[in-house]
Structures are given as structure tokens and as C-alpha cells.
């Protein structure tokens, strides 16, 4: 369910309840609002955050590397009023 909430908020930053609507609009069957309310306190605990951080670190270290950059890592230029800026995506 955490993944669903993150996805919904990336698509459209909105409330917990509206996140369920966003998921439905993308074709994902969301968890119930009662489940969201019940699970969110767990996601706020230090133990859960440490676990998530540890798993993210392991996943980043195991990502395939191509051309000296992790897979999916690319550079793109973004125009600004002062010139061109290179950003990492």
C-alpha cells in the first residue's frame, strides 16, 4: 500500500483520500481508505523508516551500471532564462 500512495502522490500531489481517486484513474485498484488510515502510522515509525532506507540503499547498490552510470541515469538539458543547465534525472 505504501507503494500505491507514493505513486499516487507522484502523479498528483493530493490528500490521502484523493490519492485513492488518482489510483483508480490510472487503473490501479486502491486499498480502502480505512486501510490507508490504519497503515499510515506504521509508515511513520523509526523502525519502518530505517527498514525502507536500508532496502533503498541495497537496491541502489545492486542497480546495473552502463557507461559508468547506473541504469536509467541520463542527462538532459533544461532551458532557463540564463542559458542551458544540465540536470541529472
C-alpha positions as CSV (number, residue, x, y, z in Angstrom):
1,X,0.0,0.0,0.0
2,X,2.9,2.4,0.6
3,X,4.0,2.0,-3.0
4,X,0.4,2.9,-4.1
5,X,0.4,6.1,-2.0
6,X,3.8,7.1,-3.3
7,X,2.8,6.5,-6.9
8,X,-0.4,8.5,-6.5
9,X,1.4,11.4,-4.9
10,X,4.0,11.5,-7.7
11,X,1.2,11.6,-10.3
12,X,-0.8,14.2,-8.4
13,X,0.1,15.6,-5.0
14,X,-3.1,15.4,-3.1
15,X,-4.8,14.2,0.1
16,X,-4.8,10.6,1.3
17,X,-8.4,10.2,0.2
18,X,-7.9,11.8,-3.2
19,X,-4.8,9.6,-3.7
20,X,-7.3,6.7,-3.9
21,X,-9.1,8.5,-6.8
22,X,-5.8,9.1,-8.6
23,X,-5.0,5.4,-8.4
24,X,-8.4,4.4,-9.7
25,X,-8.0,6.9,-12.7
26,X,-4.7,5.1,-13.5
27,X,-6.3,1.7,-13.5
28,X,-4.9,0.6,-10.2
29,X,-7.4,-0.9,-7.6
30,X,-6.5,1.1,-4.5
31,X,-6.7,-0.1,-0.9
32,X,-9.7,1.2,1.1
33,X,-9.5,4.5,3.0
34,X,-9.8,2.5,6.2
35,X,-6.7,0.5,5.3
36,X,-4.8,3.8,4.4
37,X,-5.7,5.3,7.8
38,X,-4.7,2.0,9.6
39,X,-1.3,1.6,7.8
40,X,0.0,5.2,7.8
41,X,1.0,5.2,11.5
42,X,3.2,2.2,10.8
43,X,5.0,4.1,8.0
44,X,5.8,6.8,10.4
45,X,7.8,4.7,12.9
46,X,11.5,4.9,13.1
47,X,11.9,1.1,12.6
48,X,9.9,1.2,9.3
49,X,11.8,4.2,8.0
50,X,15.2,2.5,8.8
51,X,14.0,-0.6,7.0
52,X,12.9,1.4,4.0
53,X,16.2,3.3,3.9
54,X,18.2,0.1,4.2
55,X,16.2,-1.5,1.3
56,X,16.6,1.6,-0.9
57,X,20.4,1.6,-0.3
58,X,20.7,-2.1,-1.2
59,X,18.6,-1.6,-4.3
60,X,20.7,1.4,-5.4
61,X,23.9,-0.6,-5.0
62,X,22.6,-3.5,-7.0
63,X,21.4,-1.4,-9.9
64,X,23.0,-2.4,-13.2
65,X,25.7,0.0,-14.4
66,X,26.0,1.0,-18.1
67,X,28.6,3.5,-19.5
68,X,29.7,4.4,-16.0
69,X,26.2,5.4,-14.9
70,X,23.5,3.4,-13.1
71,X,20.8,2.1,-15.4
72,X,18.1,4.8,-16.0
73,X,20.6,7.6,-15.2
74,X,20.7,10.1,-18.0
75,X,21.5,13.7,-18.5
76,X,19.2,16.2,-20.2
77,X,19.4,19.8,-20.8
78,X,16.8,22.2,-19.5
79,X,16.4,25.7,-20.9
80,X,16.5,28.6,-18.5
81,X,16.3,32.3,-18.9
82,X,20.1,32.5,-18.4
83,X,21.2,29.6,-20.7
84,X,21.3,25.9,-20.7
85,X,21.5,23.8,-17.5
86,X,22.4,20.2,-17.3
87,X,20.3,18.2,-14.8
88,X,20.6,14.6,-13.7
89,X,17.4,12.5,-14.0
